[in-house]
Amino acid sequence: MDAGSSAPTVRRAATRGRPRKLTVEAIVAATRTLLADHAPADVTFARVACSLGVPGSSVYNYFPNRDALFAAVAAELFASFAFDDPGDDVPWQMRLRTWLAAIDRFFDQNPMAFRLMATSSQASPAWVHVRMPLLQVLRALGFEGRDLALIHAWFEGQVTGLLLVESHAGRNRLIAGEPPQVPIDMNDEAECAELDRRSHLPSIRREEIVKLGFDALVSELERQVADRC
């Protein structure tokens, strides 16, 4: 990916004084800021350069394309992932739950990470290191080859999907709990049931849903392991 030809032209800074110094760190920081509010497809080199007050072409002196830039942003972001690994001496469920708790905290604090898990169509090298404990647990349980790839893809997809939905769902639950705009037919059983369900949504905490999801995943993995014996 690279900057679109239709991107707005960035004006050069005034000739008085020294030109603004551009660094890899400054470009990465500006890109992180933009990704907090924009989809990756909308974060062009021109937009990054504009936020830094430099010509659009200057970013190419540091990164050949957006994939390389996003990879650098992902490497910096995922490097902050902290996992206090209890090691192989504890039950695999405990090690997995410790990793899940760390993943939950990380995405809750860094929602933009969802946008950086993959560069192009492949997993970001930085994300590969973050998810390595999951792969290690599955290998220790005896999964290998295609079975390993299948269970890993299922488990990771369920975890990240759950956390992605919950990163937006809290606000929606508050809105859903507000009085309906359209009058409810109290003689309609379905409408009454829906009204009652919605009335409880604001009291549901993100942590409750995440725990239910993680419990279900670990239980299903336990079943998969038992079926292999």
C-alpha positions, -999 to +999 in steps of 0.1 A: +000+000+000+012+035-006-001+070-006-030+077-030-023+101-060-054+121-050-041+130-016-039+167-009-006+184-016+013+194+015+027+229+016+063+233+026+071+252+058+081+288+056+117+294+045+126+313+076+145+293+103+156+256+101+133+231+084+116+207+108+137+176+115+120+144+105+128+111+122+115+075+121+103+079+157+083+111+147+067+093+118+057+063+138+043+085+166+022+105+141+009+073+125-001+059+158-020+091+166-038+089+132-046+052+136-064+059+168-092+077+149-088+065+113-089+032+095-055+020+081-067+026+045-073+063+054-038+068+069-018+078+038+017+091+036+003+125+027-019+126+058+010+115+080+033+141+065+006+168+068+003+161+105+040+166+108+042+197+087+065+182+061+063+174+024+044+142+016+074+128-003+097+130+027+081+100+044+093+078+015+129+086+026+122+064+057+096+039+046+091+025+011+053+019+016+026+018+042+030-019+050+066-011+062+053+019+082+025-001+098+049-029+106+071-004+125+041+010+143+029-026+152+064-035+164+065-005+188+029-011+200+032-049+206+065-045+222+046-030+252+026-062+257+034-076+291+029-113+299+040-126+333+044-162+321+039-187+350+059-213+330+054-249+321+052-261+357+016-249+362-015-265+347-019-255+311-053-239+319-036-215+344-009-205+318-035-200+292-058-179+314-028-158+325-021-151+288-058-144+281-059-119+310-028-101+296-043-100+261-076-086+275-057-058+294-036-050+263-065-046+239-086-027+264-058-002+268-047-002+231-078-006+209-059+004+178-040-029+181-069-046+164-060-026+133-023-037+134-026-074+140-020-079+103-001-061+076-012-068+041-029-103+044-004-117+068+000-116+105+023-088+117+056-102+129+052-083+161+018-099+167+033-133+160+055-129+191+025-118+212+004-149+204+034-173+208+023-185+243-009-198+228+010-218+202+033-232+229+003-243+250-013-260+221+019-278+211+024-290+247-012-304+246-002-326+216-016-306+187+005-305+155+002-300+118-032-292+104-049-298+138-026-273+154-033-247+127-071-253+130-073-251+168-050-221+169-070-202+143-103-210+161-090-200+195-073-168+184-102-157+163-127-163+191-105-143+215-098-113+193-134-113+180-148-112+215-125-084+226-131-064+194-169-066+199-166-057+235-144-027+227-175-011+212-204-029+230-203-010+263-216+022+248-242+004+227-255-014+258-261+020+275-280+033+245-300+000+241-311+004+278-327+038+272-365+040+268-375+029+233-384+057+208-413+037+195-442+027+219-441-010+229-472-031+225-476-046+260-498-073+246-471-085+223-450-112+241-420-107+219-418-069+223-423-072+261-395-098+263-372-076+243-380-046+265-372-066+296-339-078+281-329-043+271-336-029+305-308-050+320-282-042+294-267-011+311-259-032+342-239-058+322-201-052+326-175-059+299-156-081+324-186-104+328-189-110+291-152-115+286-151-140+315-180-160+301-162-161+267-129-171+281-144-198+303-163-212+273-131-213+252-110-230+279-138-256+285-141-263+248-103-267+245-104-291+275-130-311+256-109-311+224-079-324+244-100-352+261-113-363+227-077-369+215-070-393+244 
